[in-house]
Amino acid sequence: MVAVVAKLKIKEGKIDEAIDLFKGLTSRVREEEGTLAYGICRDKANPNLLVIVERYKDSDALKAHGSSDYFKEFSKAIGQYLDGKTEVSILEEIASI
């Protein structure tokens, strides 16, 4: 399995709009065959930081997610809310429950 952790710092005063955009994305991601989990989390210590935790069946499922038209549209739309560069880690899942 493949896991992804993405950290997005959101501009001051724009967190609600960014969260709404993510909520729209998750409804589409839910339908992806190889996506096992897709969580949008807010850092309690830094409320303008969103952390996305993703799990995929394999690298092909991750690739399908990233190349979907709706994800490409989302990526363009979220840019206006970002405060800096997104930090993304792609991980090999060793063990989980």
N, C-alpha and C positions, 0 to 999 in steps of 0.2 A: 504494500500500500504506500501511497504518497500523501504526505501532509504538507500544508502550506500555512505559514503565519505571515500575515501582512499587517504592517502598522502604518496608519495614516493619521498625520496630524492635521486637524481641521482648523480653518481660520476662525478667529474669535467671532462669535455671534452667528456662525453658519452651521453649527452642529445639527440642529433640527432638520435643516434642508438636506444635509448629507445623510442623515439617518433615514429620512423619507426616500431618498434615492436608493439606498441599500435595501430598504424594505421592498421596493419595486423589483430590484434585481433578484432577491431571494425567492420570490414567487416563480421566477423563470428557472432559476438554478434547481429548485425543488424537482423539476421535471427531468433533469439530466440523469441519464441511466447510470453513469459511473460515479456520480457524486454521492458519497456516503454521509457527509456532514458538511454544513456550511453555517458557521455561527458568526454573527456580528456582535461584538462585545465593546463595551465602553470602559475605559480605564478609570477606576474609582479615584485614583490619586491625581489623574490628569483628565478631566472631563472633555477635553477637546481632542483626545486621542482615541481613535477607533482601532480595535484589533480584530482582524478577521482570521478565524480559525477554520481551515478547510481540510477535508479528508476525501481522497479519491481512490477508487479501485486500483488504478494503475496510471502510468504516465500518459497513456493514450486518453484516458478520461480527463486528466488535467489539461491536455492539449485541446481536446474538444471544447472544454469549458472556455478556455482562453481565446479560442478562435471563433466562438459563436458571435453572430451579429449583435445580439442584445448585450453581450459583455463588451464588445467594441464600442457600442453606443454609450454604455454606462461609463466606460473608461474616459471617453471624451467629456461627458457631462460632469463627472466628479472632479475633474481638473480645476474648475472654478472655485471649489471649496477647499482645496489642499493648501496647507501652509508648509511648504517644503516637499522634499522628495519622499515617496513611499518606500518603506523598508520591507523587503520581501525575502523570506527564507523558505526554500523548498527542502523538505526533509524526507528521509527514508524512515518510514515507521517501523520500529523494531518490535514493539509489543504494546498492546492496548487492551482495554476492556470494553 
